[in-house]
Amino acid sequence: MHYEVSVVAKVPRAKAYSAYTDFESGPKWSVEKTPVMVSRREGNKVYLERHPGEGDHGVREMRLFPPERVESGSETRFTRTKNVIRFEEVPQGTKVTATLDLEVKGHWSWIMRTKGREGVESSALEMLNSFAKYVESLH
């Protein structure tokens, strides 16, 4: 399944990209509000960990391609995902597009195909709108 939503942030692309990749400030705009810390950097890869007490979800790897995009992915017993956030210059500022490619394994796939799209797209759009308001508020 492929999901895609976009918003326009009224700021230059470099500012939008910089704000998005300041991962530790994510709780200021993210719907999840889950604090993370950058545990290490290797080339274009950044490894994020949740702060102690925020649940044990392991390390998340982010791949940075400045100033165009940020990619991440994960795989569990039930799902495989690939997330891409793209930053595109437009006359009004920066078009920020979130794409999610989701493969649901096993018996749950039919539920996601029939009922999941609206919820996934709505959540992603809420996240992007929150980010756009945040980055536009920065001086």
N, C-alpha and C positions, 0 to 999 in steps of 0.2 A: 504494500500500500504506500502511496506517495501523497504527502501533504505539503502544502506550500501556502504561506501567508506573507504579506508585506505591509510595511508602513513607511511613511516618509518622515524623517527627523530633520528639522530645519537647522541643520548644522553641517559644516564641511565633513567630508568623508573621514579625514584623518582624525578629527575630534570624536566622531561616532565610533570608529574602530578602536581608538585609544580607550575610550570609556568602557566599551564592551569587554576589552581584554584586560581591564583592571579588575580581575576576577574577585579579589577580596572586597571590592565595593559592591558586588552583586546584591547583597541584602538590602541596599538602599533603593533598588528598583525592582528586583526580582519578586515575582509573585510567591515563590517558595520561601524567601527570607532565610534560607539556610546558609549560615556562614561557612566559608571555605578558606583554606590557606593554600598558597602555592608551595608544594613540598620540594619541587626541583624543576629545573629547566635544562633541556638538552636540545640544542639546535633550535628547530622550529616547534618542539614539543614542550608543553607545560603540563605538569602533573598536579592535580588538585585533590585535596583531602578535606573531608568534613571536619569541623572542629570537634574535639572530644565531647561526647554527650549528645551529639546530633545524629546518632544512628550510625550503624556500621555498613557503609556502602562502598568501602574500598577506595581505591585511587581512580580518578577519572583522568584520562589523557586527552588533552586538547592539542590540535595541530594548527599552527598559526601561519597564515599566508598574507602578511600585511601588504597593502591595506584592503585587500579584496575579500578575504573570507576566514572563517574559523570553522574547523571540522572536529567532530568527535563521534564516537560510536561505542556501542556496547553489545554484549551478548549474554543472555541468561539461558536457562533451560527452556524458557517459553518464547523468548523474543530475540531478535537481532535488529539493531537500529543503527542508522547513520544520520547524524545531524549536521547541517551546514547552515551557517549564518553568513550571508553575503552583504557587502557594502558597495553600493553603486551610486556614483555621482549623478544627480539629476538637477534640473534648474532650481528646484525648491530646496535642495540640500542633499540629503543622502537617503536613498531607498534602501531599507534594511529588510532583507528577505530571509525568512527561516524556512528550511525544508527538512522534512523528516521522512526517511524511507524506513518503513517498519515491516518486518516479517514476523508474523505470529505463528509459532509452531504448534502443531497438535490440534486438539479439539477446540481451543479458544479462537482459532482463526475465523470461523464463521461468525462469531459474535462481534469481533472487531470489524469485520467487513460490513456488517449490517448496522451496527449501532455506534461504532467508534469515531467515525470521521468528524461529526459535528463537535463532539467534545474535545478532540485533539486540536482541531483548527481554532476553536474558540479559546482554548487555553493558550495556544501559541500567539494568537492575536492579542490577547490580554497582556502577555509578557512583552511583546514588541511595543505595544502602546505605552506600557509602563516605562520601558527603556527610553523611548522617544521623549517622553515628558521629562525624564531624569536628565538625559544628555542636553536637552534644550535649556534646562535650568542651570547648568554649569556655566561659570563665567569664563 
